[in-house]
Amino acid sequence: MRENGQVSDVRHVLVLPDRDTAEELAEALPARFGISEEPQLVRDALAGEDDAEDAQWLVVLADAEDALDPAELDAFAAEFEGWREDP
C-alpha cells in the first residue's frame, strides 16, 4: 500500500494598516519572494468597530511547500508598517 505524501496547509497572515497598503504589499510579493499564487486580501474590523477607516487589512499567503521564511515576511511587512501574525 502506497502512502500519500504530506500535505502542508501553512498560511502566513500579514497585517497592514489599510487597504491601499495591503494591495501595494500584495503586488510586491511575487517579485520579492517568487510566489505564484495570488495572495488573498481580507478586511479585519476589530470588534465593535463601525468605521471602515479603522479596519486593518490582512494579506493571506498560502505556503503549501513551507518555503517562505516567517522572519523575512515579518521584515517585509514592517516595510509597509505592518507585521506577520503568528498562527
PyRosetta script that sets phi, psi and omega in degrees:
from pyrosetta import init, pose_from_sequence

init()
pose = pose_from_sequence("MRENGQVSDVRHVLVLPDRDTAEELAEALPARFGISEEPQLVRDALAGEDDAEDAQWLVVLADAEDALDPAELDAFAAEFEGWREDP")
pose.set_psi(1, 131.0)
pose.set_omega(1, -178.7)
pose.set_phi(2, -92.4)
pose.set_psi(2, 137.9)
pose.set_omega(2, 177.4)
pose.set_phi(3, -96.2)
pose.set_psi(3, 146.7)
pose.set_omega(3, 174.6)
pose.set_phi(4, -74.1)
pose.set_psi(4, 151.2)
pose.set_omega(4, 175.2)
pose.set_phi(5, -69.0)
pose.set_psi(5, 161.1)
pose.set_omega(5, 179.3)
pose.set_phi(6, -67.0)
pose.set_psi(6, 140.1)
pose.set_omega(6, 176.5)
pose.set_phi(7, -110.2)
pose.set_psi(7, 128.3)
pose.set_omega(7, -179.8)
pose.set_phi(8, -101.6)
pose.set_psi(8, 135.6)
pose.set_omega(8, 177.1)
pose.set_phi(9, -114.0)
pose.set_psi(9, 42.0)
pose.set_omega(9, -178.6)
pose.set_phi(10, -73.0)
pose.set_psi(10, 130.5)
pose.set_omega(10, 175.5)
pose.set_phi(11, -131.2)
pose.set_psi(11, 144.0)
pose.set_omega(11, 175.8)
pose.set_phi(12, -114.2)
pose.set_psi(12, 138.0)
pose.set_omega(12, 179.4)
pose.set_phi(13, -118.7)
pose.set_psi(13, 118.1)
pose.set_omega(13, 177.0)
pose.set_phi(14, -104.5)
pose.set_psi(14, 131.1)
pose.set_omega(14, -176.4)
pose.set_phi(15, -104.9)
pose.set_psi(15, 125.9)
pose.set_omega(15, -177.9)
pose.set_phi(16, -123.8)
pose.set_psi(16, 156.5)
pose.set_omega(16, -174.2)
pose.set_phi(17, -72.6)
pose.set_psi(17, -24.8)
pose.set_omega(17, -178.2)
pose.set_phi(18, -157.4)
pose.set_psi(18, 170.0)
pose.set_omega(18, -175.6)
pose.set_phi(19, -63.7)
pose.set_psi(19, -44.3)
pose.set_omega(19, -178.8)
pose.set_phi(20, -58.9)
pose.set_psi(20, -42.6)
pose.set_omega(20, 179.6)
pose.set_phi(21, -66.6)
pose.set_psi(21, -41.2)
pose.set_omega(21, 178.6)
pose.set_phi(22, -62.3)
pose.set_psi(22, -42.4)
pose.set_omega(22, 179.0)
pose.set_phi(23, -66.0)
pose.set_psi(23, -39.4)
pose.set_omega(23, 178.9)
pose.set_phi(24, -63.1)
pose.set_psi(24, -45.0)
pose.set_omega(24, 178.2)
pose.set_phi(25, -62.2)
pose.set_psi(25, -45.5)
pose.set_omega(25, -179.1)
pose.set_phi(26, -59.7)
pose.set_psi(26, -36.9)
pose.set_omega(26, 178.5)
pose.set_phi(27, -69.8)
pose.set_psi(27, -30.3)
pose.set_omega(27, -178.0)
pose.set_phi(28, -84.1)
pose.set_psi(28, -17.8)
pose.set_omega(28, -176.6)
pose.set_phi(29, -57.4)
pose.set_psi(29, -47.7)
pose.set_omega(29, -177.2)
pose.set_phi(30, -58.6)
pose.set_psi(30, -42.5)
pose.set_omega(30, -179.2)
pose.set_phi(31, -67.7)
pose.set_psi(31, -37.2)
pose.set_omega(31, -176.0)
pose.set_phi(32, -78.9)
pose.set_psi(32, -39.5)
pose.set_omega(32, -173.4)
pose.set_phi(33, -118.0)
pose.set_psi(33, -2.2)
pose.set_omega(33, 177.1)
pose.set_phi(34, 68.4)
pose.set_psi(34, 27.0)
pose.set_omega(34, 179.4)
pose.set_phi(35, -79.6)
pose.set_psi(35, 148.4)
pose.set_omega(35, 179.3)
pose.set_phi(36, -108.0)
pose.set_psi(36, -26.2)
pose.set_omega(36, -179.7)
pose.set_phi(37, -81.6)
pose.set_psi(37, 133.2)
pose.set_omega(37, -179.0)
pose.set_phi(38, -69.5)
pose.set_psi(38, 131.0)
pose.set_omega(38, 178.6)
pose.set_phi(39, -70.5)
pose.set_psi(39, 157.1)
pose.set_omega(39, -179.4)
pose.set_phi(40, -100.2)
pose.set_psi(40, 132.3)
pose.set_omega(40, 175.8)
pose.set_phi(41, -101.2)
pose.set_psi(41, 132.7)
pose.set_omega(41, -176.2)
pose.set_phi(42, -135.5)
pose.set_psi(42, 131.8)
pose.set_omega(42, 175.0)
pose.set_phi(43, -80.0)
pose.set_psi(43, 132.6)
pose.set_omega(43, -177.6)
pose.set_phi(44, -123.2)
pose.set_psi(44, 88.6)
pose.set_omega(44, 177.6)
pose.set_phi(45, -78.4)
pose.set_psi(45, 133.9)
pose.set_omega(45, 177.6)
pose.set_phi(46, -74.2)
pose.set_psi(46, 153.2)
pose.set_omega(46, -177.4)
pose.set_phi(47, -53.3)
pose.set_psi(47, 129.9)
pose.set_omega(47, 177.4)
pose.set_phi(48, 85.3)
pose.set_psi(48, -1.8)
pose.set_omega(48, -179.6)
pose.set_phi(49, -86.8)
pose.set_psi(49, 128.8)
pose.set_omega(49, 176.1)
pose.set_phi(50, -105.6)
pose.set_psi(50, -20.1)
pose.set_omega(50, -175.2)
pose.set_phi(51, -87.3)
pose.set_psi(51, 117.4)
pose.set_omega(51, -179.4)
pose.set_phi(52, -61.8)
pose.set_psi(52, -24.2)
pose.set_omega(52, 179.4)
pose.set_phi(53, -65.1)
pose.set_psi(53, -26.1)
pose.set_omega(53, -178.2)
pose.set_phi(54, -87.1)
pose.set_psi(54, -3.8)
pose.set_omega(54, -176.7)
pose.set_phi(55, -74.3)
pose.set_psi(55, 144.3)
pose.set_omega(55, 170.2)
pose.set_phi(56, -91.5)
pose.set_psi(56, 160.5)
pose.set_omega(56, 176.5)
pose.set_phi(57, -119.4)
pose.set_psi(57, 138.5)
pose.set_omega(57, 179.8)
pose.set_phi(58, -107.7)
pose.set_psi(58, 139.8)
pose.set_omega(58, 171.1)
pose.set_phi(59, -113.1)
pose.set_psi(59, 115.4)
pose.set_omega(59, -176.3)
pose.set_phi(60, -104.2)
pose.set_psi(60, 125.0)
pose.set_omega(60, -178.8)
pose.set_phi(61, -114.7)
pose.set_psi(61, 126.4)
pose.set_omega(61, 171.6)
pose.set_phi(62, -80.2)
pose.set_psi(62, 137.6)
pose.set_omega(62, -179.2)
pose.set_phi(63, -135.5)
pose.set_psi(63, 65.1)
pose.set_omega(63, -174.1)
pose.set_phi(64, -57.2)
pose.set_psi(64, -30.7)
pose.set_omega(64, -178.7)
pose.set_phi(65, -93.4)
pose.set_psi(65, 2.1)
pose.set_omega(65, -179.7)
pose.set_phi(66, 51.6)
pose.set_psi(66, 46.1)
pose.set_omega(66, -174.3)
pose.set_phi(67, -100.1)
pose.set_psi(67, -16.2)
pose.set_omega(67, -177.0)
pose.set_phi(68, -87.0)
pose.set_psi(68, 135.0)
pose.set_omega(68, -179.6)
pose.set_phi(69, -83.1)
pose.set_psi(69, 118.2)
pose.set_omega(69, -179.2)
pose.set_phi(70, -55.8)
pose.set_psi(70, -38.7)
pose.set_omega(70, -179.8)
pose.set_phi(71, -65.1)
pose.set_psi(71, -39.8)
pose.set_omega(71, 178.2)
pose.set_phi(72, -67.7)
pose.set_psi(72, -38.6)
pose.set_omega(72, 176.9)
pose.set_phi(73, -64.5)
pose.set_psi(73, -39.9)
pose.set_omega(73, 178.8)
pose.set_phi(74, -63.5)
pose.set_psi(74, -44.3)
pose.set_omega(74, 178.6)
pose.set_phi(75, -63.8)
pose.set_psi(75, -39.7)
pose.set_omega(75, 178.4)
pose.set_phi(76, -63.5)
pose.set_psi(76, -46.2)
pose.set_omega(76, 179.0)
pose.set_phi(77, -62.1)
pose.set_psi(77, -36.5)
pose.set_omega(77, 179.6)
pose.set_phi(78, -62.0)
pose.set_psi(78, -30.9)
pose.set_omega(78, 176.8)
pose.set_phi(79, -62.7)
pose.set_psi(79, -21.2)
pose.set_omega(79, -179.6)
pose.set_phi(80, -110.0)
pose.set_psi(80, 20.5)
pose.set_omega(80, -178.7)
pose.set_phi(81, 61.6)
pose.set_psi(81, 36.2)
pose.set_omega(81, 178.4)
pose.set_phi(82, -128.4)
pose.set_psi(82, -167.2)
pose.set_omega(82, 179.5)
pose.set_phi(83, -155.0)
pose.set_psi(83, 165.1)
pose.set_omega(83, 174.3)
pose.set_phi(84, -95.3)
pose.set_psi(84, 128.7)
pose.set_omega(84, 179.7)
pose.set_phi(85, -82.4)
pose.set_psi(85, 129.9)
pose.set_omega(85, 175.2)
pose.set_phi(86, -72.0)
pose.set_psi(86, 141.1)
pose.set_omega(86, -179.3)
pose.set_phi(87, -65.1)
pose.dump_pdb("model.pdb")
